[in-house]
Amino acid sequence: MSRHERYGWSALLLLALAFPWLAGNDYHLTVMSTAYIYAIATVGLNLITGYTGQFNLAHSGFMAVGAYTVGILTVDHGMPFWAAFALSGPVAALLGYFVGLVSLRLKTHFFSIFTLCVGYIMFLLIEKWEGLTHGTTGIVGIPAPESFAGLDFSEPRTQYYMVLLFLAASLWIMHRIVRSLLGRTFIAIRNGDELAQALGIDLMRNKLLAFMLSVFFAGMAGGLYAGYVRFIGPGIAAVEQTFDMTMYMLIGGIGTLAGPLLGAIGVPWLTQYLQFLQDYRFVVFGPVLVLLVIFLPHGVVGTWLLRRRRRDAERAAQPGSATPQAGARARKGTRHA
Amino acid sequence: MELFLQQVLNGLTLGGVYCLVALGLTLVYGILHVPNFAHGAFYMAGAYVAFFLVTRLGFGYWAALAGAAAAVALISVLSERLVFYPLRNAPYLHHMIASIGILLFLESGAQAIWGADFHRMDTPYNGILSFGGVILPAQRLLIIGAAFLLVALLQLFLKKTVTGATIVALAQNREGAALVGIDANRVAMLTFAIAGALAGMAAVLYAPINLVYTSMGHLVITKAFVIIVLGGMGSVPGAIVGGLIIGFAEAFGAFYISTDYKDIIAFALLVLILSLRPQGLFQKGAH
C-alpha cells in the first residue's frame, strides 16, 4: 500500500467515524449502516468474480443462509445473538464448499447458470420450507445483539459502529488476501486458467478456496443484516439482490479494493436522492449498467487507477527520470488492474 | 388413467412454452456464445404488449399475438445493435452484465408503465373440451398446437431455406461463414428478431392461463437456461427435447410429488445432471 493510499483509507475511516455527527438524523444512519452491510457482501462477491473471474449468481442465497442461521438459532432455539452470528459465516462457507465442489468444475457462463439455479433452489427452499424458515412470513423478532462492555446494540449509533467495525475488518482482510501470494494466485486464474495451471497452480483447490472465502463474507453480512434489521424474509435470497451487488461492484470498479465499497455506498445514497424513482430505479440504472460495461468497463475506481498508472509509466519513461524497467513494469501492470 | 393423461396434457402445454423460449435462447447463444439473461424480459415484454393491445386498442387475440411478436422482435434487434454488437470483443462477463442491465431496464420500465399489479389477459378460447374423462381446456390445446407448429416452421426455415442455413452456418463457425460471404451483422439481427418473436409469442400463448406481471419471465428464463444446458448450448433439437423433458418433469412432479416444490424440480435436475455429467446430457466434451 503506497503512502497516498494509506492516507486515503485513513481519511475515509475518519470520515466514517465522524459520520454519526455529520448525519442529520437516525434515518441517515440506517441508510449508511445497511449500505455497509451490503458493502461487506459485495466485497465478498468481488473476490470470486472480480479477482478470480468466476461470476457467482447465488451470492445473495449465501447471504440469506447467514441471515437465516442467525434468525433460526436465535428465535427458534434461543441462542444468544453473538454465538449465532459467529456461526453465520462458517455455515455459509461450509455450504459453499459443497456447492463449489460441484459448480467450480464448470467454466465461464456454465458456472454462472449453474449458480443461478443453485440460487433459485435456495430461494425456493427458504420460501417453501415453512417448518424451518417460517416460509413467506419470514422470521420476526430477532433479538438485538446482546450488550457488552456497556455498549447497547439496540441504539442506532452503537449499531452503526458495530457494522462499521465489521466492514473495516472485512476490507483489511480482503486487502491482506489480494496482496498475498494467494491473491496473486486468484488473479492468475482470472487472467487465464490454462496458463495458471501450467504454472503449477491447483485450479480446483484455489477456486474452491476463493469461493468459500467469498461466501463467508456473504454469510457474515447476512448475519449482521439479521441482527441489524431484526426481520428477515425470503426476499434477501432473491437473485435481484445479487444483481444489485453486481451493479455496485461494476460501478465502483470490478477487481479493485475500493470499487465495490464506493458502489455499495454510493448507489444507495443516489437512490435516496432519486426517491421518486425508488421502485423504478432500474429504468435509470439498467442503461447505466449497460453504458458502463461498454464505455467504462473498469468502473470509477478502476479507470482512475488505470489513468494514474499510465501517468506514472509515462513519467518513468521520460529520459533522466526513474529506471526504464519501472516504467515498463507499470505499463504491463495496467492490463491487470 | 385419466389423471395420468391429464398430466401428459399439462406436460405438453408447459413443454411447448418452454420449447419456444429455449429455442430463441439457444439460437442467440449460437451467435453470441453468451447466455442472454434479457431473454426472460423479452418474454415478459411480449405479454405486456399483447395485454396493452387487447385492453387499450381493442385488438383481437391473434392480432395482439402478431403485434407482440413484432414488438419484441424489434426490442430484441435493438438490444443486439445497441448493446451486444458494441460488446462483441469484450469478455463474456461483460455480455452477461449488460444483458442483466437490459433485463432490469425492461422490467422496471414495464412496472413504471403498467404498475406492479397482476393482470389477467382474456382469451377467446375459454371453452373446455372433454374427451374420455380427460378435460381439455381450449387454450391449452391452442398452446400445444401453436407451439408445435412454430417449432416445425422454425425447423423447416433452418433446414430448407438459404437464410435459415446462414444462421446455422454462423453458429457453427463465424470465420468460416464470413469467408463464404455471409454478412454476420444481418444474420445476427435476424437471429435476434426470430428469438424475440418466439419469446413474445410464447408469452402471449401462455399468459391467459398464467397472469401477466413484471417478474413473470424469471422462472421461465431460468428454466430455459436449464433446458439449453441439458440439451447442449446452441443445439436446436436439444432445446426441443429438453423443453419437453422439463415440461413433463414439472407436470408429473407437481402431481405426484408436491405442487409447492414443482419449480425446484427443473433446477434440481440441472444440479444433479451437471454434477454427474459436467458436459450436459447430449454433448460430448466438457464445458
HADDOCK unambig.tbl for C-alpha pairs under 7 A between the chains (distance, minus, plus):
assign (segid A and resid 102 and name CA) (segid B and resid 275 and name CA) 5.70 0.50 0.50
assign (segid A and resid 106 and name CA) (segid B and resid 278 and name CA) 6.65 0.50 0.50
assign (segid A and resid 106 and name CA) (segid B and resid 287 and name CA) 6.24 0.50 0.50
assign (segid A and resid 107 and name CA) (segid B and resid 287 and name CA) 6.33 0.50 0.50
assign (segid A and resid 109 and name CA) (segid B and resid 34 and name CA) 6.96 0.50 0.50
assign (segid A and resid 114 and name CA) (segid B and resid 271 and name CA) 6.97 0.50 0.50
assign (segid A and resid 117 and name CA) (segid B and resid 267 and name CA) 5.37 0.50 0.50
assign (segid A and resid 121 and name CA) (segid B and resid 264 and name CA) 5.87 0.50 0.50
assign (segid A and resid 121 and name CA) (segid B and resid 267 and name CA) 6.66 0.50 0.50
assign (segid A and resid 124 and name CA) (segid B and resid 264 and name CA) 6.90 0.50 0.50
assign (segid A and resid 128 and name CA) (segid B and resid 260 and name CA) 6.63 0.50 0.50
assign (segid A and resid 280 and name CA) (segid B and resid 108 and name CA) 5.15 0.50 0.50
assign (segid A and resid 280 and name CA) (segid B and resid 112 and name CA) 6.09 0.50 0.50
assign (segid A and resid 282 and name CA) (segid B and resid 104 and name CA) 5.68 0.50 0.50
assign (segid A and resid 282 and name CA) (segid B and resid 105 and name CA) 5.30 0.50 0.50
assign (segid A and resid 282 and name CA) (segid B and resid 108 and name CA) 5.75 0.50 0.50
assign (segid A and resid 283 and name CA) (segid B and resid 105 and name CA) 4.81 0.50 0.50
assign (segid A and resid 283 and name CA) (segid B and resid 108 and name CA) 5.69 0.50 0.50
assign (segid A and resid 283 and name CA) (segid B and resid 109 and name CA) 5.71 0.50 0.50
assign (segid A and resid 286 and name CA) (segid B and resid 101 and name CA) 4.20 0.50 0.50
assign (segid A and resid 286 and name CA) (segid B and resid 102 and name CA) 5.93 0.50 0.50
assign (segid A and resid 286 and name CA) (segid B and resid 104 and name CA) 5.40 0.50 0.50
assign (segid A and resid 286 and name CA) (segid B and resid 105 and name CA) 4.53 0.50 0.50
assign (segid A and resid 287 and name CA) (segid B and resid 101 and name CA) 6.20 0.50 0.50
assign (segid A and resid 287 and name CA) (segid B and resid 102 and name CA) 6.95 0.50 0.50
assign (segid A and resid 287 and name CA) (segid B and resid 105 and name CA) 6.63 0.50 0.50
assign (segid A and resid 289 and name CA) (segid B and resid 98 and name CA) 6.48 0.50 0.50
assign (segid A and resid 289 and name CA) (segid B and resid 101 and name CA) 5.44 0.50 0.50
assign (segid A and resid 290 and name CA) (segid B and resid 83 and name CA) 6.98 0.50 0.50
assign (segid A and resid 290 and name CA) (segid B and resid 98 and name CA) 4.73 0.50 0.50
assign (segid A and resid 290 and name CA) (segid B and resid 101 and name CA) 5.59 0.50 0.50
assign (segid A and resid 293 and name CA) (segid B and resid 94 and name CA) 5.85 0.50 0.50
assign (segid A and resid 293 and name CA) (segid B and resid 98 and name CA) 6.58 0.50 0.50
assign (segid A and resid 294 and name CA) (segid B and resid 86 and name CA) 6.89 0.50 0.50
assign (segid A and resid 294 and name CA) (segid B and resid 87 and name CA) 6.32 0.50 0.50
